[in-house]
């Protein structure tokens, strides 16, 4: 990706097609769906698109389709923040300090049709109003999370400056879901934390946006989608456009280093393998790794486990770290585990081609951290989930998958408060999905959701029509001839 060092140095197509600028939050989980959205705007709606990222905090350029231009904002001074500052707090400040560079970039692009920042980058929205173009928020996670933020904002309507109110528990979500405090992201737990105030301000910016593009589809969160439609009709919230699922196809998934994994899968029976992965940031404690290993072994089912270095400090995430070059995650597995499970299990270090695995005929079940990208990828490929959330909004996502959509079972943690899922629960969850009567219903529901995900992007599908609606709104600002390509 090119770095923006002065006005006009970002790569800009030579055509005069209306141009959409999309601002990606750091992290592959944000960059991938935003890249897919940019690709659809270019290939199907005739826009030019530039995907903007942050210096030193960006995912590989391989995530970005060739037809989408890229630009990287220059680095800003951030070392005045203590090392233990929450990630969300640091990100908000990073966006604020990067706004002058982003303004320079936006002024260099003509004709500018719209600005679409990731939902964690909503501080950039005022630039859209300043430049007289639509400002839309892209939401890479569930619409349920935005419903929670909407409730937070509504709770503070009429509050004095600096006054913060606790969200009443439980939070009732349309569709009959009840969320406990433990289901909510950590930033909602303490009104005295800076992150609470920052989320409130972000939610207020969403309410001032021209619209929100969300990586979900009608049948994934039907009651929540309907709730937002009613709020828009009442003038209480800008229009929300479900345009998902925006996920990589198996052909676009990275193939480097994947041949051994795929060859192993090719030798396994259809729908026989339990795929275990906790995403690019999720990590387990040494104790939890041992319990997971014992549970997989006791289940007697085939498995493919992507093993990462364990956490030694109690954290459940290690974003941007994967250990040193000489670290071997497999060395942390229990003694004899690999030998005892040889033939029916495969453990690989740090990375595997997830989309190719989920789309493979041998894959039956996904033990997942419930990141929203992973949730949508499992939905697209009809794979039921053992829901094992670790951090951020993943516990909320697990509730949506288990009790809302019905495509997941969730093992329970020990009652001692340590957060560890015991081996018996691991084995029971795996066997329940692979063999049990309840698992049969979940597998059937996963198949139904797969069909619904495909329908969403069919020629008359809800997500396709939603993006066409948005594209039409943006063309009103730039009434030049745009050739539609499907």
C-alpha positions as CSV (number, residue, x, y, z in Angstrom):
1,X,0.0,0.0,0.0
2,X,1.2,3.5,-0.8
3,X,1.7,5.9,2.0
4,X,0.1,9.4,1.8
5,X,2.9,11.8,2.4
6,X,1.5,14.8,0.6
7,X,-1.6,15.9,-1.2
8,X,-2.3,13.8,-4.2
9,X,0.3,11.1,-3.6
10,X,-2.4,8.4,-3.0
11,X,-3.1,6.3,-6.1
12,X,-6.1,7.7,-7.9
13,X,-7.7,6.2,-11.0
14,X,-7.5,8.3,-14.1
15,X,-11.2,7.9,-14.9
16,X,-13.8,10.4,-13.8
17,X,-16.0,7.8,-12.2
18,X,-17.5,9.0,-8.8
19,X,-15.1,7.9,-6.1
20,X,-15.9,6.2,-2.8
21,X,-13.2,6.4,0.0
22,X,-13.4,3.7,2.6
23,X,-11.5,4.0,5.9
24,X,-10.5,0.7,7.4
25,X,-9.9,0.1,11.1
26,X,-6.7,-1.8,11.9
27,X,-7.2,-5.6,11.8
28,X,-7.9,-8.3,9.2
29,X,-11.4,-8.7,10.6
30,X,-12.2,-5.2,9.6
31,X,-10.2,-5.0,6.3
32,X,-11.6,-8.1,4.7
33,X,-15.3,-7.2,4.7
34,X,-14.6,-3.6,3.8
35,X,-12.5,-4.8,0.9
36,X,-15.3,-7.0,-0.3
37,X,-17.7,-4.0,-0.1
38,X,-15.2,-1.8,-2.1
39,X,-14.9,-4.6,-4.7
40,X,-18.7,-4.8,-5.2
41,X,-18.9,-1.0,-5.6
42,X,-16.2,-1.1,-8.3
43,X,-17.3,-4.2,-10.2
44,X,-21.1,-4.0,-9.9
45,X,-21.9,-0.3,-9.5
46,X,-19.3,1.5,-11.6
47,X,-17.6,3.5,-8.8
48,X,-13.9,4.0,-8.2
49,X,-12.8,3.1,-4.7
50,X,-9.9,3.7,-2.5
51,X,-9.3,1.8,0.7
52,X,-7.4,3.8,3.3
53,X,-5.5,2.3,6.2
54,X,-3.1,3.4,8.9
55,X,0.7,3.3,8.8
56,X,2.1,0.3,10.7
57,X,-1.3,-1.0,11.7
58,X,-2.6,-2.4,8.5
59,X,-3.4,-5.9,7.3
60,X,-1.6,-7.4,4.2
61,X,-2.4,-5.9,0.9
62,X,-3.3,-9.4,-0.3
63,X,-6.7,-8.8,1.4
64,X,-7.5,-6.0,-1.1
65,X,-8.8,-6.8,-4.6
66,X,-6.6,-5.4,-7.5
67,X,-9.5,-3.2,-8.8
68,X,-9.6,-1.3,-5.5
69,X,-7.0,1.5,-5.0
70,X,-5.2,1.8,-1.7
71,X,-3.7,4.6,0.4
72,X,-2.0,4.6,3.8
73,X,-2.1,7.5,6.2
74,X,1.2,8.6,7.6
75,X,2.2,7.6,11.1
76,X,1.3,9.8,13.9
77,X,2.9,10.2,17.4
78,X,1.2,7.7,19.7
79,X,3.9,6.8,22.3
80,X,2.5,9.2,24.9
81,X,-0.1,6.6,25.8
82,X,0.7,4.0,28.5
83,X,1.2,0.5,27.3
84,X,-1.9,-0.7,29.2
85,X,-4.2,1.8,27.5
86,X,-7.3,0.0,26.2
87,X,-7.1,-0.7,22.4
88,X,-10.4,1.2,21.8
89,X,-9.1,4.3,23.5
90,X,-5.9,4.3,21.5
91,X,-7.8,3.8,18.3
92,X,-10.0,6.8,18.9
93,X,-7.0,9.0,19.5
94,X,-5.2,7.5,16.4
95,X,-8.2,8.5,14.3
96,X,-8.3,12.0,15.8
97,X,-4.7,12.6,15.1
98,X,-4.9,11.3,11.6
99,X,-7.8,13.5,10.5
100,X,-5.6,16.2,8.9
101,X,-3.9,13.7,6.6
102,X,-7.3,12.1,5.8
103,X,-8.7,15.5,4.9
104,X,-5.8,16.2,2.6
105,X,-6.4,12.8,0.8
106,X,-10.1,13.4,0.4
107,X,-9.5,16.8,-1.1
108,X,-7.2,15.3,-3.7
109,X,-9.8,12.9,-5.0
110,X,-12.4,14.1,-7.5
111,X,-15.2,13.5,-8.0
112,X,-15.7,12.3,-4.4
113,X,-19.0,10.5,-4.1
114,X,-19.0,9.3,-0.4
115,X,-16.9,8.6,2.7
116,X,-17.4,5.3,4.4
117,X,-15.4,4.9,7.6
118,X,-15.4,1.6,9.6
119,X,-17.6,1.9,12.7
120,X,-14.6,2.3,14.9
121,X,-13.4,5.2,12.8
122,X,-16.6,7.3,13.0
123,X,-14.7,10.3,14.2
124,X,-13.9,10.8,10.5
125,X,-17.6,11.4,9.6
126,X,-17.5,15.2,10.1
127,X,-15.1,15.3,7.1
128,X,-17.9,14.1,4.9
129,X,-20.2,16.9,5.9
130,X,-17.3,19.4,5.6
131,X,-16.7,18.3,2.0
132,X,-20.4,18.1,1.1
133,X,-20.6,14.3,0.4
134,X,-22.6,11.5,2.1
135,X,-21.0,10.0,5.1
136,X,-21.9,6.3,5.8
137,X,-20.7,4.1,8.6
138,X,-19.6,0.6,7.7
139,X,-20.4,-2.0,10.4
140,X,-18.3,-5.2,10.1
141,X,-19.9,-6.8,13.1
142,X,-23.5,-7.8,14.1
143,X,-26.3,-5.3,13.9
144,X,-27.2,-6.4,17.4
145,X,-24.1,-4.5,18.6
146,X,-25.3,-1.3,16.9
147,X,-28.7,-1.9,18.6
148,X,-26.9,-1.9,21.9
149,X,-25.1,1.4,21.0
150,X,-28.4,2.9,20.0
151,X,-29.9,1.9,23.3
152,X,-26.9,3.5,25.0
153,X,-27.4,6.8,23.2
154,X,-31.2,6.8,23.8
155,X,-30.5,6.2,27.5
156,X,-28.4,9.4,27.6
157,X,-30.8,11.6,25.7
158,X,-31.3,14.6,28.0
159,X,-28.3,13.8,30.2
160,X,-26.1,16.6,31.3
161,X,-22.6,17.0,29.9
162,X,-20.3,14.5,31.6
163,X,-23.2,12.5,33.1
164,X,-23.1,8.7,32.4
165,X,-25.9,6.3,33.1
166,X,-25.6,2.6,33.5
167,X,-27.6,0.4,31.0
168,X,-30.4,-1.4,32.8
169,X,-30.0,-5.2,32.9
170,X,-30.9,-7.4,31.2
171,X,-30.8,-5.7,27.8
172,X,-33.8,-6.9,25.8
173,X,-33.0,-7.4,22.1
174,X,-35.7,-7.6,19.4
175,X,-36.4,-11.3,18.7
176,X,-36.6,-12.3,22.3
177,X,-32.9,-12.3,23.3
178,X,-31.9,-11.1,26.8
179,X,-28.3,-10.0,27.3
180,X,-26.7,-10.0,30.7
181,X,-23.8,-7.7,31.7
182,X,-21.4,-10.6,31.1
183,X,-22.6,-10.8,27.5
184,X,-21.7,-7.3,26.7
185,X,-18.3,-6.0,25.6
186,X,-16.0,-5.0,28.4
187,X,-16.3,-1.3,27.6
188,X,-20.0,-1.4,28.8
189,X,-19.2,-2.7,32.2
190,X,-17.9,0.5,33.9
191,X,-19.4,4.0,33.3
192,X,-16.3,5.5,34.8
193,X,-14.0,4.2,32.1
194,X,-13.0,6.4,29.2
195,X,-14.0,3.7,26.7
196,X,-17.7,4.0,28.0
197,X,-17.7,7.7,27.1
198,X,-16.1,7.1,23.8
199,X,-18.6,4.5,22.8
200,X,-21.4,6.9,23.7
201,X,-19.9,9.5,21.5
202,X,-19.5,7.0,18.7
203,X,-23.1,6.1,19.0
204,X,-24.1,9.7,18.8
205,X,-22.1,10.1,15.6
206,X,-23.9,7.1,14.1
207,X,-27.2,8.9,14.7
208,X,-25.8,11.8,12.7
209,X,-24.6,9.7,9.8
210,X,-26.4,9.6,6.4
211,X,-26.7,5.8,6.7
212,X,-25.1,2.6,8.0
213,X,-23.9,-0.3,5.8
214,X,-23.9,-3.5,7.9
215,X,-22.3,-6.8,7.3
216,X,-25.3,-8.9,8.0
217,X,-28.4,-10.0,6.2
218,X,-32.1,-10.0,6.9
219,X,-32.4,-13.7,8.0
220,X,-29.3,-13.5,10.2
221,X,-30.9,-10.9,12.5
222,X,-34.5,-10.4,11.3
223,X,-36.0,-8.8,14.3
224,X,-33.1,-6.4,14.8
225,X,-33.2,-5.4,11.1
226,X,-37.0,-4.8,11.4
227,X,-36.4,-2.7,14.6
228,X,-34.0,-0.4,12.7
229,X,-36.5,0.0,9.8
230,X,-39.1,1.2,12.2
231,X,-36.6,3.6,13.9
232,X,-35.8,5.1,10.5
233,X,-39.4,5.5,9.6
234,X,-39.9,7.4,12.9
235,X,-36.9,9.6,12.3
236,X,-35.0,8.2,15.3
237,X,-32.1,6.7,13.4
238,X,-30.5,7.0,9.9
239,X,-31.3,4.2,7.4
240,X,-29.5,0.9,7.9
241,X,-28.6,-1.2,4.9
242,X,-27.8,-4.9,5.5
243,X,-25.4,-5.7,2.7
244,X,-23.8,-8.9,4.0
245,X,-22.6,-11.5,4.1
246,X,-19.4,-9.8,2.8
247,X,-16.9,-12.7,3.1
248,X,-14.0,-14.0,1.1
249,X,-14.7,-16.7,-1.4
250,X,-12.7,-20.0,-1.2
251,X,-10.9,-19.0,-4.4
252,X,-9.7,-15.7,-2.9
253,X,-8.6,-17.3,0.4
254,X,-4.8,-17.3,0.8
255,X,-3.3,-20.5,-0.5
256,X,0.3,-20.1,0.7
257,X,1.2,-23.0,3.1
258,X,-2.2,-24.5,2.9
259,X,-1.6,-27.5,0.6
260,X,-0.8,-30.0,3.5
261,X,-3.9,-29.0,5.4
262,X,-6.1,-29.4,2.3
263,X,-4.5,-32.6,1.3
264,X,-5.2,-34.0,4.8
265,X,-8.9,-32.9,4.5
266,X,-9.2,-34.5,1.1
267,X,-8.4,-37.9,2.8
268,X,-11.2,-37.5,5.4
269,X,-14.8,-38.7,5.1
270,X,-17.5,-36.2,4.3
271,X,-18.7,-34.1,7.2
272,X,-16.4,-35.8,9.7
273,X,-13.9,-33.1,10.8
274,X,-14.2,-30.7,13.7
275,X,-12.4,-27.5,12.7
276,X,-11.0,-25.5,15.7
277,X,-9.7,-22.0,15.4
278,X,-10.0,-18.8,17.6
279,X,-9.2,-16.3,14.9
280,X,-6.2,-14.0,14.4
281,X,-6.3,-12.5,17.8
282,X,-7.8,-15.1,20.2
283,X,-5.5,-17.0,22.6
284,X,-6.1,-19.6,25.3
285,X,-4.3,-20.1,28.6
286,X,-2.0,-23.1,29.0
287,X,-4.6,-24.7,31.2
288,X,-7.4,-24.1,28.7
289,X,-5.3,-25.5,25.9
290,X,-4.8,-28.7,27.9
291,X,-8.6,-29.0,28.6
292,X,-9.4,-28.4,24.9
293,X,-6.9,-31.0,23.9
294,X,-8.3,-33.5,26.4
295,X,-11.9,-32.8,25.2
296,X,-11.1,-33.3,21.6
297,X,-9.3,-36.5,22.4
298,X,-12.3,-37.8,24.5
299,X,-14.8,-36.9,21.7
300,X,-13.2,-39.5,19.5
301,X,-14.0,-37.4,16.4
302,X,-11.6,-36.2,13.7
303,X,-10.3,-32.6,14.2
304,X,-8.2,-29.9,12.6
305,X,-6.9,-27.5,15.2
306,X,-5.1,-24.2,14.4
307,X,-2.9,-23.8,17.5
308,X,-1.6,-20.4,18.6
309,X,0.9,-19.6,21.3
310,X,-0.9,-19.6,24.7
311,X,-1.5,-16.6,26.8
312,X,0.8,-16.3,29.9
313,X,-0.7,-13.1,31.3
314,X,-4.4,-14.0,31.5
315,X,-5.5,-12.1,28.4
316,X,-7.7,-13.8,25.9
317,X,-6.4,-11.8,22.9
318,X,-3.0,-11.0,21.4
319,X,-3.8,-8.8,18.5
320,X,-0.9,-8.4,16.2
321,X,1.3,-10.9,18.0
322,X,2.1,-14.5,17.2
323,X,5.1,-15.1,19.3
324,X,8.7,-15.1,18.2
325,X,10.1,-16.8,15.1
326,X,11.4,-19.7,17.2
327,X,8.2,-20.2,19.2
328,X,6.3,-23.4,18.5
329,X,2.7,-23.4,19.7
330,X,2.5,-27.2,19.3
331,X,5.2,-27.6,22.0
332,X,2.6,-26.3,24.5
333,X,0.1,-29.2,23.8
334,X,-0.1,-31.9,26.5
335,X,2.5,-34.6,26.4
336,X,1.6,-37.4,24.1
337,X,-1.5,-35.7,22.7
338,X,-0.2,-35.5,19.1
339,X,0.9,-39.2,19.2
340,X,-2.4,-40.4,20.7
341,X,-4.5,-38.6,18.1
342,X,-2.3,-39.2,15.1
343,X,-4.4,-40.4,12.2
344,X,-7.6,-38.7,13.2
345,X,-6.4,-35.3,14.2
346,X,-4.2,-32.6,12.7
347,X,-2.7,-29.7,14.7
348,X,-1.1,-26.8,12.7
349,X,0.7,-23.8,13.9
350,X,-0.9,-20.3,13.9
351,X,-2.6,-20.2,10.6
352,X,-4.8,-22.1,8.1
353,X,-6.9,-21.2,5.1
354,X,-10.2,-20.9,7.0
355,X,-12.6,-20.3,4.1
356,X,-11.2,-23.2,2.2
357,X,-11.6,-25.4,5.3
358,X,-15.1,-24.3,6.0
359,X,-16.1,-24.9,2.3
360,X,-14.5,-28.3,2.3
361,X,-16.9,-31.3,2.2
362,X,-15.0,-33.0,5.1
363,X,-15.7,-30.2,7.5
364,X,-18.7,-30.8,9.8
365,X,-18.3,-28.4,12.8
366,X,-16.5,-25.2,13.6
367,X,-15.2,-24.6,17.2
368,X,-15.1,-20.8,16.9
369,X,-14.4,-17.7,19.0
370,X,-17.5,-16.1,17.3
371,X,-15.8,-13.2,15.6
372,X,-18.4,-11.9,13.2
373,X,-16.3,-12.7,10.1
374,X,-16.0,-16.3,11.2
375,X,-19.8,-16.4,12.1
376,X,-20.7,-15.2,8.6
377,X,-18.2,-17.6,6.9
378,X,-19.7,-20.5,8.8
379,X,-23.2,-19.3,7.8
380,X,-22.2,-19.1,4.1
381,X,-20.9,-22.6,4.1
382,X,-23.6,-24.2,6.3
383,X,-21.2,-25.2,9.1
384,X,-22.7,-25.3,12.7
385,X,-20.7,-23.8,15.5
386,X,-19.4,-24.7,18.9
387,X,-19.5,-21.1,20.3
388,X,-16.5,-20.3,22.4
389,X,-16.2,-16.5,22.7
390,X,-13.1,-14.9,24.1
391,X,-13.2,-11.0,23.9
392,X,-14.7,-7.9,22.4
393,X,-18.3,-8.4,21.3
394,X,-17.9,-12.2,20.8
395,X,-20.0,-13.2,23.8
396,X,-22.9,-11.2,22.3
397,X,-22.3,-12.8,19.0
398,X,-22.4,-16.2,20.7
399,X,-25.8,-15.4,22.1
400,X,-27.0,-14.4,18.6
401,X,-25.7,-17.6,17.1
402,X,-26.9,-19.9,19.8
403,X,-30.2,-18.5,20.9
404,X,-31.1,-16.1,18.0
405,X,-30.2,-18.0,14.8
406,X,-30.0,-21.5,16.3
407,X,-26.8,-22.5,14.5
408,X,-24.6,-23.1,17.6
409,X,-24.1,-25.0,20.8
410,X,-22.1,-23.4,23.6
411,X,-20.0,-25.3,26.2
412,X,-20.2,-23.9,29.7
413,X,-17.3,-22.6,31.7
414,X,-16.4,-24.0,35.1
415,X,-18.4,-22.5,38.0
416,X,-15.3,-21.5,39.9
417,X,-15.2,-18.2,38.0
418,X,-11.9,-18.9,36.3
419,X,-13.4,-18.8,32.8
420,X,-12.1,-22.3,31.8
421,X,-14.2,-24.6,29.8
422,X,-13.6,-28.1,31.2
423,X,-12.7,-31.1,29.0
424,X,-16.1,-32.8,29.6
425,X,-17.9,-29.8,28.3
426,X,-15.7,-29.7,25.2
427,X,-16.3,-33.4,24.4
428,X,-20.0,-33.0,25.1
429,X,-20.4,-30.0,22.8
430,X,-18.5,-31.7,20.0
431,X,-20.4,-35.0,20.3
432,X,-23.7,-33.1,20.7
433,X,-23.2,-31.4,17.3
434,X,-21.8,-34.4,15.6
435,X,-24.1,-37.0,16.9
436,X,-27.0,-35.8,19.1
437,X,-30.6,-35.1,18.4
438,X,-30.2,-31.4,19.3
439,X,-27.1,-31.3,17.1
440,X,-29.3,-32.6,14.2
441,X,-31.6,-29.6,14.6
442,X,-28.7,-27.2,14.7
443,X,-27.1,-28.8,11.6
444,X,-30.4,-28.5,9.8
445,X,-30.7,-24.8,10.8
446,X,-27.2,-24.2,9.6
447,X,-28.2,-25.6,6.2
448,X,-31.2,-23.3,6.1
449,X,-29.1,-20.3,7.0
450,X,-26.7,-21.2,4.2
451,X,-29.5,-21.0,1.7
452,X,-30.6,-17.7,3.2
453,X,-27.1,-16.3,2.9
454,X,-27.0,-17.3,-0.8
455,X,-30.5,-15.7,-1.4
456,X,-29.3,-12.4,0.1
457,X,-27.0,-11.8,-2.9
458,X,-29.1,-13.4,-5.5
459,X,-30.4,-11.1,-8.3
460,X,-33.4,-10.1,-6.3
461,X,-31.9,-10.7,-2.9
462,X,-32.2,-8.3,0.0
463,X,-28.5,-7.4,0.4
464,X,-28.1,-6.9,-3.4
465,X,-31.1,-4.6,-3.5
466,X,-29.9,-2.7,-0.4
467,X,-26.5,-1.9,-1.9
468,X,-28.2,-0.9,-5.2
469,X,-30.3,1.5,-3.1
470,X,-27.2,3.0,-1.5
471,X,-25.4,3.3,-4.9
472,X,-28.4,5.1,-6.3
473,X,-28.4,7.6,-3.5
474,X,-24.7,8.3,-4.1
475,X,-25.2,8.8,-7.8
476,X,-27.7,11.6,-7.1
477,X,-24.7,13.6,-5.9
478,X,-22.8,12.8,-9.1
479,X,-25.3,12.4,-11.9
480,X,-22.7,11.1,-14.5
481,X,-23.3,8.0,-16.5
482,X,-22.3,4.9,-14.5
483,X,-22.4,1.6,-16.3
484,X,-24.0,-1.1,-14.1
485,X,-22.3,-4.5,-14.5
486,X,-24.6,-6.8,-12.7
